[in-house]
């Protein structure tokens, strides 16, 4: 089979295509013929050497993917040859067990091989049969965003209820996480506020249902602008992808008793010092939670909701398998809106 490896981690040019023997599933594993794979910002960070330590040059990247089961290892139940499947990226995050550092031990596309290959072996316990209503194009891009957004917006942000009627959700930027949050929140009944530096992208966001939009290049006080636009209400739930570099404005845009699930650092890095004072947190009684993706149960819940409401993710561009480096470069240019994917088969 053909596969891409991360190489010496010097950027996109480090990617290299190789020939390998097809992997064989062991007990409790399945082999999947990959049909598509999706990119996330952390995939760029991996190639730059900024995410994951001591990764071998032979690591196959990409956490998002979809494919068809073609072989079962001993003891696998609930899956069959021919099933279309996706997989939760944190293999060992048990929905019924506690979160802990152990989950990082097996992270698809980081600490174990990922989807940028013609075939992949997956632990059956992380593998999820795809609802028929969801296309491969949508499913290829979901493993990270679906579980993460469900965790931030539903499990934490709305006490586990998938009914967002009467809620105002704030999502930031127009990358994969933000656009997916917009789509899912609208499907579940919420009003949505979204930010971008592009008027064209904001116009598209409004076409997709966004109720409030603000260009943060034109209004550096974008949090104030959104509060004004909502009549002083502010957001009930925030899916924070900007991080501490813009947290003062995030707090400004958050309403009383609001909940902020912080999961990204696009305004800087996760090591940045916070730019906000304690006063707004206390004054509005805001709750803040760090979000590390989501477990299999959250991913399954998101898939079910998408199938029920007909949600198809916005894929900005797709690339042939041989052109995978170009997919990374398209993501790196930050001109995209939504997700970027690779067609594998």
N, C-alpha and C positions, 0 to 999 in steps of 0.2 A: 504494500500500500504506500501511497504518498502521504507525507506529513510535513508540517512546518515546525522548526525548532527555534527557540528564542536566541540561540547563539551566545556570543560573549556580552550581550546586554549593553551595546553601545548606541542604542537607538533603533529606528526602524530598519536601517541597513544591516543590522545584525541578524535579522530573520534569514533562515536558510531552509530550502526545501530538500527533503531527504527521502530515500526509499527505505522502508522497514518491513519486516515480516508482520503480517496481521496479528494483533494480540489475541491470545486465547483466554476465554473467561474461566476463572477458577470457581471454587465453591462460593455460592452467594453472589455471583457476578453475571452480567449479561454483556454480550458484544453487540454493538450498534453500528449499522452503516449510516454514516453521517450524511445528512442532506443539506444542512445549513448551520452556520455559526454566526454569533453576534459579537460585537466589540463593545467594551466599556472603557472608561477613561483609565481605569487601573491597568488595563492591558498595555497602554502606552507607558505607564509608570514602570511596569515590569521590564519592558525593553530598555528603559533608561537606567535601570538599576535602582529605582526609587521605591520599589514595592516588592517585598519578599526577600529574605536573606538566604545566601548559600544555595541558590537555585542552580541546578546543573544546566549546562549549555544545551543539553538534549531535551529539556522540558518542552513539551507541546503546549502551546498557549491556548487561551480563550475558555472562559467560564460558561458562556451562553452557547446553546446548541440544541439541535433537534435531529432525530434520525429514526431508523427503523430497526427493531430488534431482529438479529439474524442468528443468534446462538445463545443458549442458556447454560450456565454452569450448574453444577449439582446443587440441589436444595432450593432452587429459585421457584417461588410460587407467586401467583397473581399477575404474571407477565407471560406473554406467548410470542413465538416467532411471528413477525409481521406487525406487531404493535408499534405505533408511532409514540415516541417517548421524548421527554426532557428529563432534566435532573437538577435537584437542589445542589448548590455548589458546596455547602458545608456538609460533607457526607455524614459526619458523626454528631450533628446537632439534632438530638432527639427531641421531637415536639413535646414529649411528656417528661423530659428531664431538664435539669438546669443548664443555663448558659455557662460556659467556662472556656478557659484558654485552650482546652483540648480540641475545640472545634476547628482551630486553625491547622491542626495536624494533617487533615485531608481536605484541601480546598481545591476543587477542580480548576485546572488551568494555572494553578500557582504551585502548590506543594504536591500535587499529582497531575498527570498529563490531562490536557484539556481537549477541546473539540476541533482544533484546526488540523484535522487529519481525515482520511477517508473512512477510518474505522476507529472506534473508541471502546474500551472496556469500562463499564461502570458498576459500582456496587448496587445490587438490586434494591437495597433499602433506601437509596437516594433517588431511584429512578421512578418517574411518574408517567403513567399512561395519559396521553394527550386527549382531551375532549375532541370529538369529531368536528365540532363547530369552529375550532381554531386552525388556521392555516399554518403550514410550515414556515412561511415568511414571517408571521407574527411570532410563532413559538421559538424561532431561532434566536430571538433577541431578549428573552424574558428572564432567564435564571437569576440574574442579579437584580434587575429593576422591580420585578413583580413581588418577590419576597420582601425586598427592602421597603418599597412604597407601602405594601400592605402592613408591614410592621409599624412604620411611622404614622400612617394615616388612619389605619383601622385598629390594629391591636393596641397601640398606645394612644393614638390621637382621638379615638372615638370609643374607647373602652371595649373594643372587640366587635362593635356593631357595624355591619356593612350598610346601614341606612344612614346616609349623610344628608338627608333632607334638613334644610334649615341651617346647615353648616357653611361656613366660608373657609375655603382651603387656599393657602398661599403656596405656590410653587415657584422656584426661582430659575431663571434662564430658560433656554429652549433646547437643551440637550435631551438625552434619552430618558433620564429619570424625571425631569420636569414635565416633558410632554406626556409621558406615560401617566404621571400623577394627574395631569389635566384630564386626560381621556377617562381614566378610571373614576376620578372624583365626579365628573359630569355624569357618567353612567350610573353612579350610585346616588345621585340626587343633589349634589352640592353645588354651590356657587364657587367660582374659582377666580383667583387673582394670580397674575403671572407677570414676570419682569423679563426684559431683554434689552440689548443695546441696538436692536434692529427694528425699525418700524415695519418693515416687510414681514418679519417673523411674528411680530405682535399682531399684524393684520391676519396672518394665517391662524394664529392662536384664537383670535376672535371668531374666525370661521369654524374653528373646532369647538367653540362653546365658551371660551373665556369671557367672564363677565367684567373683569377689571384688568387693565393693562397699563404698564408704565415703562417708559424708556429710561433706564438708569443712567445713560449717557447724558440725556437732556435734564434729568432730575437726579443729582447725586444724593438728594434727600428722598430717595424713592420710597422709603418707609413712610415718611410724612405724606407723600403724594398718594399712596394707597389708602392711608387712613382718611385723608380728605375725601377721596373718591367713594369710600364706603360710609361716608357720613359720620366718621369718628368711631365706627364699630371696630375695625381691625379684624384680623383673621382668627378663627377659632382653632385651626390646625395649620401648622407650618411644616412643609417638607423642605428642610433646610439643606441645600447643596452648596451654599456659599462658605459657610464656616465662620470662624471668629473674626476674620478680616472685615466683615460687613455686619457683624452681629448687632451692633447698635441700631442699625436701620431695620434689621429683622425684628428686634424687640419693639421698635416704633410701630411696625406694621401689624404687630400681634395684639389682639384684643384682650379684655379682662378674662381671666381664667383660661387663657389660651394655652395650647400645648405645642411645643416645638420639638420635632424629631430631627436632630442634627446628624447628618450622615455624609456630608462632603465638605470639601475645602477649596472650592474653585476660586475663591477670592485670595488664596494664598497657599498655605500648607497646613496639615493637621498640627504642626508644631507652633503655629502662630500664637502669640499672646492675645488674649481676649481684648476687644476694643470697647467693651461696654461697662457701664456702671451697674451696681446692684439695685439701684433705686427702681428702675422700670420693672425688674423681675419681682420685687416685693410689692410695688404699687399696684401692679396688675394681677398679682398672684399667679404668675406664669410658671408652668412646669416645663423643664427641659430634660430630654432624654437622648443619650447617645444611641445610635442605631447601627448595629453591625449586621447588615443584610437581614435575612429572615430564615427560619427553619422550613423544613419540608411542608409542614402543615400550613404555614402562611402562604407558601408558593401554591399549594393545591387550592387553597381558598381563593386566591387571586385568579387562578385559571378557571375555576368554576364560575366566578362572577363575570369574567370576561366572556365565557361561553354563553352565559345566560343573557347578557346584555349586548352581545354582538360587538365587543371591543376588538378592533384590529390595530395593532401598534403602527405608528407612523415610521416607516423605514425610508430614510432620506436617500440612501444609495445602497446598491448591492454590487458586489464584485465577484468575478470568477475566482475559483480556488487558486489558479496560477498567479492571480493579481492581488493576493492577500496583502502584500506590502502597500499597495495603493489604497486599500481600505484603511489601513493604519494612518497613512498620510492624510486621507480625507478627514478622519477624526481629528488628527493633530492640527489641521488648519482651522478647526472650530467654526467652519462655515455651515456645518450641517444643522438640521433641525430634526430631532428625533433620533432614530437609531441608524447604525451602519452595520451591514451584514456581508457575509461571504457565502456564495453558493458553492457547496462542496460536491454534490452529486446531481 
